[in-house]
Amino acid sequence: MLGRIWRILIGPVLSTRRARHERLAVLLALPVFASDALSSSAYATEEMKLVLWEAGEQALQYAFPISIAVVTLLAIVIFSYRQTVYAYPQGGGAFIVSRENLGEFWGVLAASALLVGYVLTVAVSIAAGVNAIISAFPELIEERILLCVLFIALMTLINLRGARESGAVFAPPTYGFVATMFVLIGIALWRGTSGEVQVPSYPPYAEATTAFGLLVLLKAFARGCSALTGVEAIADGVAAFKPPESRNAALTLLILGIILSGLVLGITYTSSYYNILPVKNEQGEIVETLISRLARTVLEGTPFAWFYYVVQIATTLILILAANTAYVDFPRLSSILANARYAPRQLANLGDRLVFNNGIILLGVLSALLVIYFRGDTHALIPLYAVGVFLSFTLSQAGMARRFARVRPPRWRISMLISGFGATVTFLVFCTQLIVNLPNGSWITMVSIGLLVFLLFKVHQHYMEVREQLRPQATPLRPVRHKVVVLVPGVHNGVLEALNYARTLAPPDEIEAVHINLDPRPPAIYRRVVKRSRDEEAEIHLVTPSAEKMQKEWQAFVPDIPLRIIDSEHRSLVEPVEEYIDELMAEEELDQITIIIPEFYPRKWWHHLLHNQSAWILRLALMRKPKVVVSTVRYFLER
C-alpha cells in the first residue's frame, strides 16, 4: 500500500535509458538552475537598505552605488564561471575543481561550504516567499512557520518527480517574475518622471541607530551580495544540459547575469527614488516587504492597481520555487561526494525517477529544521547565507587559476588572470561577509562548515579502512567446519520448509534444530524418565507439558534431525540463542554457523500487526555476531 502511495506521488518508474532525454535546454535550464539567483533580487536590495536604514537617511543614498558594486562583482563571477563550464563539461562544481587543482582538503572544504549554503538557500528562499504572502495578507503572520514547512514539503515532492517535470513547473513562474518585475520597474520610472506620485520621506528608524561609517557600507554591501547566491549552480550542473553542454551552460550564465543585473539595479534605483523601505511591526518583524511596498506605492490610485497582486503572486512563486536550485545541486554534489567515498553511499543512489531521492529528502528535512529554529525570519537567516557561498567561489576560482597555470591551454595567461582576479575579489568579499556579519551569526556557518569537513573526512576514513580490510588476500583455500542450526518455534509447514532448505546446505548429522521453551510454568513439577537399555541408568528430565508436546510432534514429523530444547528462565528469546551459539562455536571449534529462521508471511499487511515479529528481532540480534550466517526462509500464507 505504501508503495502505491509513493508511486502516485512521484510518478511511474523511468528507465535508465531515459536519463539522456531528461536533460534540459537553455529555456528550461534557466528556471531550474537560475531561479535562486534571480529570486534573490527580491530580497537583496531589502537587506541592503535595512542595514543602511539603521544609520539614517544619509546612509540610504548609498544604496544605488552599492548595487552597482554588487553588479560589478556579479560580472566578475559570471565571466570566471564561464571559463569553468568550458574547462569541466562534465560539471565543474567547486568540489571537483578545488580537489583536482588544490588538493583533497580544499575540495572537501569547498563541498562543505556549498552543502551548508544549499540548505540555507532553501530556508531563505522559502521564508522570503512566505514573507511575500504575508505582505499581501498580514493576518497569516501567525502561520509563518507552518507555511514554510508546507512549501518545503511541496518543493521536495516536485523534485522527487524528476528534472524535466521540475523544469516545466518552474519555467512559467520564473519568466513570469522577470516580466512582472521589469513591468513594475518600467511603470515606476514612467510615473516618477511624469511627477504623478508624491514621494514621501524616509520613515525614521524605530530601534537603536548606528553611526554611519565604512563598517555600515561594508555590511550593506555584504547583505547586497546575497544577490549572487545561486550563480555557481550552473557550473555544478553542466551535465544536466542538452549537448553541447558547455556552450549551453555558458549561454545560460550570460543570460542570468544580464537579467539579474537589470533586476538589482532597477529595484534599487526605483525604491531609492520613491524612498521605499520595508514595513516592520512593533516586535521588529517585517510585515511588508520592500517589493510589496514599492508595488503598492507605484500602483495605488491607477487603473493598474490590480497589478499589485500579480507582483505579489509572481514574487511568492519565484521565491518558493527558487529553492529548486538547491534541490538540483545538493543531491548532485552529495552523489559526487558519495562516489568519492566522502559521504554515505546511499546518497549516490539514482532513484527510479532518475533523481537522487535520498539527497532530496535529506535537504528537505534539514531546511525544514532550520526554518523552524529561526522561525522563518529571513533577516536572521541572511547573515548566515552568503559566507559559505563566497568561500566556495574563492576556492573554485583559485582552483581554475591553478589549472590554467598547470595545463596551459591556448591563451592560458589571460584565463589565469581572469580566474585569479575573480578568486581575489571573492576572497575579499568572503572576509567582509565573515567579519561584518560575525555578531549576526556568520560564525554559525563557519562552525557548521568545519564540523561537516570533519564528518566527511571521518566517513572517508571509514570507507578506506573497509576497502583495506576487504582486499582479497592470497591465502590457500581450506575446508570450513560448518554447522546448520534451525530455530523452530513449533512444528508447522513453515518449519518443514526451513528444514528442507537446511538439508540442501548440509547432511542431517550436521543439522540441529533448537527450540526455546518460553513456558512460564516451573518445569520441576513435570518428570519424564528416559531409559535406553537395561544396563544404562535411567535419566530423569524435568520438562513442561509444552516441551513434551513439542518433542512428540518433532519425532513424528522430523525423526532424522535432533531437536534441542532450551528452557528460557527469564522468558527471553534472543539471549538463550546467543548463549547456545557461543557454546557451540567453542565446543566444536566451528568456522561458521548458519542460523535458519523460519517465518510465515501473512497475505494482508494488517495481519503483520497480529504477530510478534520474533524472526525480525532474532535477525537484528544475530547480525552482530561474527562467523554467523543468518538466513530467513519465508512461508507465504494464502489467506
N, C-alpha and C positions, 0 to 999 in steps of 0.2 A: 504494500500500500504506500509506504514512504517513497519507494522507487517511482511509483506512478505520479505522486505529487511533485517530486523533483523533476520528472520529465516534463510535466505540464508547465512548470515554472520556467525552465531553461530551454526547452525545445528538444527536438529529436537529436539522436547521435549523429555526428558528422564524421565522414571518413577522413583518414589522414591525407588521402589524395586530394581533398578539397582545400588543404592548407594554402596552396598557392593561389586558389581562387578567392581566398579570404583577404588577400592583400588590397591595399587602398590606393585609389587615385588621388591626385592632389586635392580635388574639390571635397573629397571625403576625409582625407588625411588632415586637412587644416582644422576642421572642427574637432577631430579626435585628439590630435596632438597639441593644438594651439589654443584650445578653449580656455585652459588655465591662464596662459599669458594674456589673452585678450580680455578675459573677465577681470583680471587684476586691475585694469584701468578703472573699474567701478569703485575700488576702494583705495587705490594707491594715492590719488590726489587727496582723498578724505583724510587718510592717515597723516599725510604730509602737512596738511593745513591744521589738523588738530594740534600738532606739535608747535607750529608757528603761532597758533591762537593763544597758547599759554604765555607767549611773550608780548602779546598785544598787537594792535593794528599795524604798528610799524613793521613788525616781522612778517605779516601776511603779504606784504608787497613783494616779497622774495619768492613767492610760490611759483610764479611762471619761470623766472630764471632757474630755479632748482629743477623744474620739469624739463627744461632744455638740457641741463646737465644729465638728467636721467635718460633722456632720449639719446644723447651722445654716447653714453655708456652702453645703451641698448645696441646702437650701431656697431660699436666695437665688438660686443659679444656675438652679434649676428654674423659678422664677417669672420670672426675666429671659428665659429661653429660650422660655417660653410666649408672651411678647409677640412674640418673633422669628418664631415659626411662624405667627402670625396676620398679621404685617406682610409676611412673604415666603412666600406659599403655594406659590410655585414652588421653594422651597428657599432658606433664608437662611443659608447657611454663612458662616463668619467672613470668607471672601474677598469674597463678594458684598456683605455688609453693610458691611465696612470700606472696600472700594473705592468703593462708591456714596456713602458719607457722610463718609469721612475722606480719601479720595484714593488714587491708584494705589499709592504706596509702601506705605501701611499695609495695603492689601488684599493685596499680594504678600507682605508680612511675615507677615500672618495665615495665608495659604495655606501658606507655607513652614513655619511653626510646626506647622500641622496635618499636613502631609505627613510631617515628621520624627516627629511624635507617633504617626501611624498605623503607621509602620514599627516604632517601639518598642512599640506596642500588641501587634502580632503576636509580637514577640520575647518580651516579658514574659509574655503570656498562655500561649504555648506552653511556655515554660520553667517557669512555675508549675504548669501541668498535668502536666508530666513529673516535677516535684518531688513532686506528689501520688502519682504511680505509685511513685516511689522510696520514699516513706514507707511504703507497704504492702509493697513488695518491694525491700528495701535492696540486694540483690545486683545490681540493674540500674543502680547508680550509675555504673559504668564505661561504660555505653551512653547516658549522658545526652544527649550531642551528637547521636548518631545518631537517637535517638528524637525529639528536637526537629526535626531536618531532615525526618524522615519525616512527622511530623504537619503541618508547614508544607506539604509536598507534597500531603498529603491535603486540607487546607483549600483550597489553590489549585485542586485538581481539583473539589471540591464547588462552589466559587463559579463556576467556568467553566461549570457546567451550568445556571446561571440562578437568578434571585432566588426564584421560587416554590418550587423544589426546595430552596433553601437554607433558607427558612422552615419547610418541612415537616421537614427534617432537624434543625433547631436547636430547634424547639418542645419536643419531649419532654425533651431534656437540660436545657433552661433551666428549665422548670416543675418538672422532677424535682429539680433542685438547690435551687430555692427551697423546695419542700415538704420535702425532706430536711433542709435546714438549720434550718427552723423546728421540725421534729420533734425534731432534736437539741437545739436551744436549749430546747424545752419539757421534754425528758427531763432536761436538765442542771438546769434550775430546780426541777423536781419532786424530783429526788434531792438537790439541795442543801438545799432547805427541810425535807426529811424526815430529814436528817442521816445518810443511808446511806453517803455517801462521806467518807472521811477525807482532808481537804485537806492535801496536802504543802506544805512551804515552798518558796519560790523557790530554784532552784539558784544558786550563786554564778557570776558571770561569769568565764570561764576566762582571758580575754585581758586586756590593759591596760584599766583602767577610766578613766572621765572624771568630772570633778567635776560634781555636779548644779547646774543653774542655768537661767537663762532660755534660753540657747542650746540646751540639751538639749530643753527643752519645745518650742521653735520647730522644732527639727529633727524631733522626733517628730510634731508637727502637720503638717509638710511631707510626711513619709512617709505619714501617715494620709490626706492629701489625694489620694493615688493612687486612693482610692475614687471620686473624682469623674471620673476619666478615662473618656471614652466618652459622657458626658451630652450633649455637643454633637452627637452623631451623628444624633439625631432631627431637630434643626433643619436639618442638612445634607441630609437625605433626605426632606423633606416630599413631594416629587413622587412618591415611591415608594409613598405611602399611597393607599388607595382613597378616593374622594370621600365626604364633604367632607374634603379633605386636611388643612387646618389644624386642624380640630376633632379629627380622629383623632390627629394628631401631638401636640396639646396634651394629650389624654387619656392617650396613651402616656407622655408625660413625667411626668404626675402619678402614674400607676401606678408608674413606675420610681422616683420619689422616695420613695413610701411604702414599697415593698418594700426598696429599698436602705438606707433609714434603719433599718428594723427589723433587717436583717441586720447592719449595722455595730454598732449598739447592742447587739444580742443576743450577737453573737460576742465583743465586747469585754467585756461585763459577765460572761458566764459564764466566759471564760478568765481574767479577773481574779479571780473568786470562787474558782476552783479552782487559782489560782497556776500557770496553764499557760503554758509557753514552748516555742518550737521546740527541737529537739534538734540539736546540732552534733557533728561528729566531730573528731578531733584536728587535721585540716587546716583547720578552721573552716568546712567545708561543711555546709549544712543537710541532715541525713539524715532528719528527720521534721518535717513542717510543724506549725504551731500547730493547724490544724483536725484533723489526724490525731491529734495528742496529746490534744486535747480529747475527740474521739470515743472514743479508747481509754480515757481516764480515766473518762469517764461511763458507758461501756457494758460495761467489763470486769466479769465476775462476775455479770452479769444474763442473763436469758433473751433479751435483745436484743443479745447480743454480735455476732451475725451482721450487725447493722445497721451495724457499723463499715465493712464492705466496701461496703455500699450508699453510705455517706457518701463514701468514697474514690472510688468509681466515678463518683458524681454530680459530685463536685468536679473530678475529672480531665476529664470530658466538658465541663462548663461552661467550664472554663479554656481548654481547647483550642478549643472552638467559639466562645469569646469573641473570638477573633481575627477572626471573621466581621464584626464591626462595622467594623474597618479595611478588610476586603476589600470591604465595601459602599461605604464613603465615600472611600477612597483613589482608586479608579478614577473615581468620580463627580467628585471635586474635580479630578483630573487632566484629565478631559474638559472641565470648565468652563474650566480654565486654558488648555487647548489651543485651545478655541474663542475665547478672548480673546487668542490668539497669544502666550501666555507659556510654553507647553510644546510639545513636538513634536506635530505634527498626528496622528501615529499613535495618541496617547493618546485622541483624540476619537472614534476609530472604534468603532461599536457592532457587536459580533460577531454571529455567526449564531445565538447563543443569547440575544440581547438583553442581553448584558452587555459591559462594556468589557474585552475579553480582554487587551489589551496592558498596561493598568493593573494587572490582577490578577496577571499573570505577573511584572511588574516588582516589585510589592510582595512576592511570594513570594521572589524572588531576593534582594532587599535584606535582608529579615528573616532569611533563612537565613544570609547572610553575617554579619549582626550576632550571631546566636546562636552561630555557630561562633567568632567573635572573642572573645566574652565567655564561651565555654564553657558556655552555658546557665545562668549564675549569676544568678538573679533579684535577689539582694541587690545585685549590681553594676549591674544594669540600672535598678532603680527610681530612683536619684538622677537619671538622665538623663531619666526618663519624663515627670513632670508639669510640667516647666518650660515646654515648648512648648505644652502644653495650656492652662495658665493664661494664657500670653501671648495665645493666640487667644481665650480667654474675655474677657480685658480689652478687646481690640480690637473684638470683636463687640458687647459691651455698650456700649462708648463710642460705637460707630457707631450703635447703636439710640437712645441718648440724643440724639445729634446729629440723627437722623432725626425724632424726635418734636418737637424744637425747630424743625426746618425745615418739616415737613409740617403739624404742628399738627392732628392728628385729634381727635375727642372725647376729653375727659379726658387731654389730652396732657401736662399738667403732672405728674399722678400717674405716668403711664407713664414720663416722662422721669426722674423721681426714682427710680423702681424700677431702671431701667437704669443710671442714673448711680451709684446706690449699689452695684449689682452690679459695675460697672466698677471702682469704687474699692476694694471689698473684694478682688476677684480680682487687681487690680494689687498690692495689699499682699501677697497670698499668693504671687504670682509673684516679687516681690522677696525674700520669705522663702525660697522654694524655691531661687532662684538663689544667695543668699548662703550659706545653711546647707549646701547640697549642693555648693558650689564645690569643696571638696577631694575630693569623691567623684565628680566628673565632670560636674556640670551645665554647666561651661564647654564641654564637648564638644558638648552640644546647641545652645548658643548659636552656637558656631562653625559647626556644620552648618547652622543656620538662616540665618546670614549668608551662607555660601557658596551656599546654594540661592537666596537672594534675588538674589545677583549673577548666577547662571546663568540664572534666569528672565528677568531684565531683558536679558541678552545674547541670549537666544532671541527676546524681543520685539523687540529692536533689529534682529535679522536679518530677521524677518518684515516689519517696517515698511520696511526697505531693499528687500526683494524686491518688496513691493507697489508701492513708488515706481518701481522700475525696470521693472516690468511694466505700468505705467499706459499706456494707449494714447495715442499722440501723433498730432496732426492733420497727418500728412505725406502728400503725394501718392504714390499707388502708381506704381511704375516696374517695367519688365521686369527679371527676375532672370537673370543669367548663370549657367547651371547645367550641370553635367555629372554623368553617372552612371558610376560605376566598380563593376564586378562583380569580386569577388575569387574566383578559381577555383582550387581545389586540383587539379582534373583535369577530364576530360570524362566526366560521368555524368548520369543523369536529374535529380538534384538541381540540378546546374549549369544544365541546359537549362531547368528550371522557373524558376530565378532570372533567366535571360536573357529569358524570355518576360515576366516581370514588369517587367524593365528597359525592354523595348520599349513598355510602357504609359506609362512616365514620360517618355521622350524618344525622338527618332528615332535610327536606328542611328549616324549621324555624330556624335551627342553621347554615345554609349555607348562605353566602353572596358573591356576585360577585362584583368585583371592577375593574373599567376601568379608566385608567389615560389618560385624554384628553390632547394630545400634540398639538392640533390645534393652530397655532400661531396667527390666526386672532382674533381681540378683540371680546369677546362674547357680549358686550353691544349692538351691532348692531342688534342682533337677540333676539326676545322675544317669549316666549311661555307662554300662560295663562292657568292655570290648575284650574278648579272649580269642586269640588267633589259633592256638593249638593247646594240647593237653600239657605240654611241657612249659609253656610260657605262663608267666604270671598275668593275672588279669589287670588291665589298665582301666582306671576309673577316670572318665572325663566329665567335668561339670558343664552342662550345656543348658541352654534355654530352649523352649519349645520351637521358637523361630529358627534357631540354628539346626535343631533336629530335623525340622521340616525341610530346610534348605539342603541338608545332607542327603536325605532320601530322594528328593527331586533330582539332585545332581547325579546320583548313582543311576537313576532311571534313564536320564537323557544323555549324560556325558560320562560313560564309565571309563573312558581311556585317558582322561586328563585329571590329575589330582586336584582336589579343592582344599584350600587352606582357609579356615575361618578364624578371623582375628576379632576378639572382643574389644570394643572401644569403651574403656572405663568411663571416659568423660563424654561419650556420645559424639565424638568428633570424627569426621570422615577423613580429613586430609592428614592429620598428624599420624595415625596408625599406618597409613600407606607410606608416608615418607620414612618412618622408622623401619618398616619392613624392607623397603628398597635399600636403605643404608646397610641393614644387616645382611641382606642377600649379596650385595656388592662385596662386603668384607669377607663373608664366609666362603663364597665360591670364587672369589678373585675374578670377577667378570669384567670384561672390557666395555660391555654395553648391555643395557636392558631396554627392551621395547615394552612400553606400557600401552595396552589397548583398552580404550574406554568405550563400551557400548553406549549408544544414545538413541532413543527413539525420537523421531521428529514429527510433531503434530502437523496436520494439514492446514489448520487455520491459525492465523497469527495470535489470536487471543487465547488459544489453547496453551501457548507457552507460559502464560501467566499462572496457570493452574499447576505447574510442576516446579520443583525446587532447583532446577538448573545445576545439579551436582556435577555433571560432566564438565560444565564450563569452569566451575570452581576448582576441580581437580586439574584440569589443563593449565589453568593460571598458576597453580602452586607448583606443579611438576616441571613447568618450562624452565624454572630457575635452577634445576638440578643438573649437574654435569653428567655426561655419559648416559643420559636417559632420553630415549626417543618416545614421544607421545603420539599415538595415532587414535583417531576417533572413527569408529565405524557406526554410521547412522542407519537406522531402520525407519523408513518413511511410512507413517500410518496412512491408511487410505481414507479414513473418515473420522 
